[in-house]
Amino acid sequence: MASTRKQFIVATGGAAAAAFTVGDQTPPAAGSAASRAADSESPGDVPRFRDLPGFASSRELWAQQKHLASLTPLYTGSPSHKRFLNFLEAEMRAAKLKPRRRTLTFDYQDFRRHALSLGRRRLRNLGFWPYSGDTGPQGVTAPLYYAGTADAPDYSGAADKIVLIENPTGSLPLVESYAVRGIYPPDEVDAWSSYDHTDVVYSFTSVPDIQAAKNAGAAGVIGMWPNVSDAAANWQNTPFNGAPQSVPALWVGRGNGAFLKAQAAAGADATLTLDNPTLPGTPTDNLWAVLPGETDDVIIINTHSDGCNATEENGMIGVVALARYFARRRNQKTLVFLLTTGHFGHGLVPGTETWIEENPDLIDRAAACVTIEHLGTTEWRDDPVSGEYGPTGSNEFAWAYTPQPTTGSVFLESVGGTAAQRAMAVRPLELYFGEGSRFAPLGIPTISYLSGPSYLFTSPPGGELSKLDPDKFYGEIVTLARCVQALDAMSPASIAAFPGPAA
């Protein structure tokens, strides 16, 4: 296995793209607006797929999705995170699995409230910088100071001020960084390649240096997105990664940003509140179960269990649905159902890394890894003409990182006939997001599925449930169950096969 993985890593380094081929499958029309969950009602009970006898129904899984939404946000180590993890453990035990837990501890920030006001005027549509400074419930009041743009800020007048920094969202070079190996449906490739990937979800790739503002004596920071509407900026919880910061920081969109710049020029004061006290020694758990197969070869089915809304992270519903299904079957390979913590722990909780380090035998025997993240997403964007934020009527683009042609083919065949539209199989050349990125560098062939909607990092009440499509959500879970079923029947050598670029 080690030599195979070394060959795999070398082979993927600069490989050219070669198109996958799939059968002449015509995908069903995307779900209509009426099929969406805008009213938060359960979908109709879609029949179980014939190739997955006894698989959970769409109604059952959507009920779990609604339960998750009712608990959001599930910040790392929060009471709601623990509650839903306990629910999933009970689901595993009901399937006669024997789940295990590994507790890690860290300094948890308890996010209670964020606000911004000028006199009696309280601004709406705010986001906040997680694991930044704590103002306490009373907030901090200080004059506004405009420091310019994030690429060249002027902090010379920042002392004892609330600093405004203009910060256009970063552009993610997806087209250059991915080799598109296949696409389903095929005519979406042009739409994806020509898409403007400067959405607010990618703002974590370009953030102001607020530590420099703190060093200059700033009392607080407000990042302003001039190319993002106020509605799209609302409840953004970003950057979701990165080290903790000691200065409190909020986010606003272009309308609020323009207003604040004018107020700064007029010498106005503002009150910034980010009430997020630190609770040292907070416990948070990894949860997993091992289902022995007829061989020692392993398939890891994984995601993270912490998140900020109903899609980030609902992949754990899919992982446990697969656990319940495959627990009733005879499987060739040993299956590991893994839910790790720490994805939103800002480097303080190495959940996945700890699990990998402490389970070398399972890693050494891993023939594949299937990662499930961000299910059911529909597309919401700022309209390029009106500037208003709203649904486009399409599903959000989603991609499966599949470095091997074999795993790419498995995914593309598995998605056929489901409602998982606008789903691509790609070989990542530079960028690899999500929990699967921890396993691919180990030489483990991956099918790592996720999407990146504009609201991926928001944390509003209700968890953005109304933006999710129940039919797509179910279709994605079915797709990934089919992937595991196919991989289970394949030899490790055939899964890892890498014949090189097509002639």
N, C-alpha and C positions, 0 to 999 in steps of 0.2 A: 504493500500500500504506500509506503514512504516514497519508493522510487517512482511509482505512478504519479503521486502528487507533485514530486519535483519536476517531472516531465510536463505535467499539466501547467504548472506555474510558468515555466520557461516558454511553453507553447503559446500561452495567452498574452505574453508581453507585448507583441507588436503584430498580432495576427490580423490579416485583412478580413473584411466581412464577406460572407457568402450567404446568399439567400436560402432560407429554409423553404421547403415545399410542403404544402398540405393538400389534402384532398379537396375536391370541389364541393366545399361546404358553404352554404349560404346562411349567414347568421340571421337570426330573427330580428325584426325591427326593434329598435331601442324602446324601452318602456315609455309610454306616454306620460304626460304631466299628471294625468289622473291616477297613474299607477304609483306615483311617488308618495312619500310618506308625509306630505305637507300637513296633514291633519293628525299625524302620529298614530294612525290606526294600523292594525295588522293587515298584511296583504291577504289575498285569497290563498287557500292552501294548495300550493303548486304540487302536483303529483311527484312522488319520489321517482328518481331516475331509474330506469330499468336496469342499467348497468351497475347500480349501487343499491341492491335490494336491502330494504330495512333502514336506509339512511334517514336521518332526521328530516322532518318536514319543514318547509319554509315558515309556516306559522309558528312552530316551536322555536326555531332559531331567531325569528324576528321578535318573539316575546322576550328572549334573552337580551336582544339588542335594546329593546325598550327599557328593560331593567337596568342595563348598563348606563343608558342615557339618563335615567333618573338619579344615578349616583354621581354623575360627572360634576366636577373634574376628579380624575383619579391620579392626582399628583403622587409622585414616588413617596411611599411611606405614610400617606394620608389615611385617615379612618375609612374613607370610601374605597380607596385602593385595597386595603386589607379586607374589607367586607366583600368585595367582588371576587377577590382571590379565594376567600373561604368558600364562596358559592361554587367556584370552578373546581375546587378540591372536592367538594361534596359530589359534584357531577362525575368526577373521575372515580370516586369510591363507589358510586352507584353502578358504574360500568365494571366493577370488580377489579379495578386497577389499585395499585398501592402507591399513592403519591408520596413524594418526599419533599421536604422543605429545608432550605438553608437560609438562616437568618443573618443579615448584614446590618450594621448600624451606621448612622451618619447624622450630620447636623441638618435637620429638616427645617425648611422655611415654611411656616404656616401662613399661606396667603389668605388674608382676610378681607382686604378692601383696597381699592385704588381710586383716586379721584383727583380732579384738577379744577380749581375755581379762581376767578378774579372778582374780588368783592362778592356781590350776591349772585354773580353769574357762574353757574356750574357747567363746565363743558361736558358734552356727551361724546360717545364714540371714541373711547380711549382704549389703548392697549397698555401693557406693562412689561418691563424687563424682569423676568424671573431671576431669583437669587441675586438681586441687586440690593441696595441699601434699604434699611428699615426706618421709616419716619415715625412709627407709632401711630395711634389713631388720631392724634392731633394734627399730623402733617407738619410741613415746614413752609414758612412764608418768607419770600425774598423777592427782590426785583428780578425781572426777566432780562436776560442778556443774550443777544443773538451772536453766535460764534462763527457763523458762516457754514460752509459745507463740510461734510465728513472727511473729504479727501485732503482738505487744507484748513482745519479749524483754527481760529484765533482765540486762545484762552487767556489772553492778556488781561481781560476785564472780568474774568469768571469768578473771582473770589467773592464768596458769600452771595452768589447769584444762582438763580435757576437758569441753566444754560440751554439755549435752543440750538440744535444742530440739524441742518438740512441734510437728509440722507436718502437719496434716490435708491430704490431697491436694486440690488445687484442682478446682473444678467447671468444666468446659468448657461454655460456653453454646451447644452445637451447634444446638439447635432454634431459638434466636433468631438465630443467626448464619448459618444456611443457609436458603435457600429451596429446599425439596425440589421438584425439577422432575419427577421420576419415580422409580419404585422397582420393583425386580424381585427376587422376586415382589411383586405389589402389596400383599398383606396384611401386609408387613413395616413399612409406614410407621407404623402405630400403635405397634408395638414399639419402633421407633427413636425416635419422638417422646417416648415415655414412659420411655425408658431413663435410668438414673441414671449420668450421665457424670462420675463422681468416681473413676474407676479410677486405679490407681497410674501407668498410662501417661501420665496428664495431670498428674502431679506437677510437671513442669517448668514449668507455668504458675503455680505458687505454691511458691517455695522460700525458705528463710530467708536472711537477709543475713549470710553467714558472713564477709564482709570486715569487717563491724562487730564480729563476735566476735574476729577477728584483731586489729583495732585496740584491742580491750579487753585484749589479751594472752593470748587463748586458745591453748592448746597443741594443741588438736584440737576437732573438732565432730562430734557424732552427731545426725543428723536422725531423729526418731522419728515414724512414721506410725501414729496411733492407730486409723485406720479401714482398715488393711491388715494382713492376716495375715502371720505370719513367713514362711510358704512363698511368698507372693506377693512379699514384699520381697527374697527371696533372689536374689543376683546382679544386682540392679537397678543399672544403669550410667547414673545420671541426676544432673543434667540433661545431656542429650546436647549441648546448645548453651550459649551463655553464655561470658563471658570466663574465662580461667584465674584460679584463686584460689591464695592462698599459704598457707592453713591446711589441713591434711589433714582430710578429712571422710568419714564412713561413714553408711550408712542402716540402720535396723532397723524391723521391724514392731511390732505392738501388744504381743505377748508379751514380746519382748526389751525393748521400751520400758518396759513396766511394771516389769520386773525391774531395769533400770538406774535408773529413778527411785527405787526403794526403796533401791538400793545407794548412790545419791547422798545420800539422806537419812541413811544410816548412816555417811557419811564414807569410803566405799570408794575405793580407787585402781583404775585400769584401765590396760591397755596397748593402745594403738591403733596399728595398723601399716597404712601405705599406702606400699608400696615401689614408687615410680614415678619413677625418675630421668629427667631431661631430656636428650635427645640433640640438641644444636643442629645445624642445617643438614641435617636429614633430608630426602631427596628423596621426592616422591610425584607421580604422573603423572595427567593427563587422557589419555584414550584415545578416539579416534573414527575413523570411516571414512565417506567420502562415496561414495555409489553414484549416478552420474549417471543422470538420467532423460531422457525425450524433450522435457521442457520445463525451464525454469529455476526453476520453482516448487519449493519445498522442504518436506518434512515432516521434522521432527526427532523421532527416537525416542530417548528418553534415560532415564537414572537416575543414581544415584551408585554408586560401586564400593566404598566403604568401609562398614563396619558392625560390629555387635557380635555378631550371631548368624546363624542359618541363614535367617531371613526378612528381617532388616535388615542387608544388602541382597541379596536374591536376584533382584530385578528385572533385574539384568544378565544373568542366564541367559536371560530372556525377550528382552531387547534383542538379544543375539547370535543367538538362535534365529530372530528375525525377520530379522536381517541375512543369515543363511545362506539363508533361504527366498526373500527378495526379490532376492537376488543372482542367482538362477536365472531370474528373470522379467524381462519388459520392463515397465518402470514409466513411467507418465506423468510423475511428479514425481521430482526428485532427493531421495534419502533419505539422511539423516544419522543414523548410529548413534553415540550419544554416551554415554560413561561418564566422569563427572567425579569428582574427588576432593574432599575437604575437608568433606563433610557432617558428619563427626564431628571436625572440626579446630578447633572452638571459636573460630571467627573468625580463626584463624591461616593458613588455606589457602583463599582465595577461588576454588575450582576452577571452579564454574559461572560466576561473575562474570567471571573471567579469560577463559574460553572465549567468552562473549558479547562481551566487549570486543575480543577479537582476531579475531573472525570476523563483522564487520559485514555483509559481503555475504550470507552465509548467513542471518543474522537478517533482513535487509531482504527477502529472497526467501521467507521462511518463510510458508507458507499454513496450517500447523497444527503442533502439538507433541503427541506422545503420550508420556506419562511412565508408567513401569512400576515399582511399588514394593510390597514387603511381600506376597508371594504365598503362597498355600496355608494361610493362618491359620485355625485353629479357635478357638472361644471358650472361654477359661478365666477363671473368676471366683471370688471368695470367696462361698461360699453364704450368702445372707442369714439363714438360720436356724442352721445349724451353725457358720458362720464358716470352714469348711474350704475350701481352695483346690483347684479341680479343674475338669475339663471339664464343659461344660453339655450336650454332645451336638450342638451347633449349630456352623455356621461363624461366624467372626467377621464382624461388619458390615464392609462395604467400600463406598467411595464413589468416584465418578469426578467430579472437578471439570470441569464442562462449561458454561462461561458462555453459549455460544450454544445455542439450541434445536436447531440442526442437529447439532452435535456430540453433544448429549445423545441425540438420536434415533439417531444412528449407534451410540453405545455400547449403548443399550438393545436395539436390533435385533441387535447383534453378540453379546451375552451369551446370547441365546436358545439353548436346547438344550445348554448347557454345564453343568458342575458348579460354576460360579461363583455360588453362591447368596448371598442377602442382599446383593446389589450394587445400589447406588443411583446415579442420576445427579443431581447437585445443582449449582445455580448458587451459588457462594460470594459472600456479600455482605460479610462482614468477615474471616473466617478462611480461609486457603488454605495448607495444609501441603504440604510435600514439594518436590521439585526443579522441578515444574511451576510453582511460584509465582514462579520467576525469569523465566519466559517470558510468562505471562499479562499482567503489567503492561506489556509491550512491545506489547500488542495482538494477540498471536499466539493464535488460537483453540486451546484445549487440551482434551485428554481426559487427565486426570491421575489415575491410578488408584492407590489405596493403602488399607490398613486400619490399625487401631490396636489390636492385641491387648494385653492386660495385660503380656505378656512381650516387647513390642517392643524394650525397651532393656535386656534382660538379657544376660549374657555367660557362661553356664555352659559347662562342657565338653560337647561334642556339639552346642552351638548351638541347642538347642530343636527339633531335627529331629523328635522324637517328637510334637510338638504340631502338625505340619503335615500336611495332607491331600494326597496326591499327585494325586488326581483334581481337586480344586479348583485346585491349582497349575497343572496342565495346562490346565484349562478357562479359567483367567484368561489364560494366554499365548495360547491360541487366540482368545479374545475380542479381545485387543488386536491380534493379527495381522489379524483381520477388520476392525477399526477402520481400520488403515492401508490395507488393501485398498480399503475403501469411500472413504476420504478421497482416495486416489490417483486415483479415477475422478471426483471432484468438482472443479468449478472453484473457485479461491480465493474468488470472490465468493459462491458458494453456501455454502461452508464458513463464511464470516464473516457470513452473513446474520443480521440481528437484527431481526425484525419488531416486537419489543416485546411487552408482556404481552397475554395473551389477553383478549378483551372479557368 
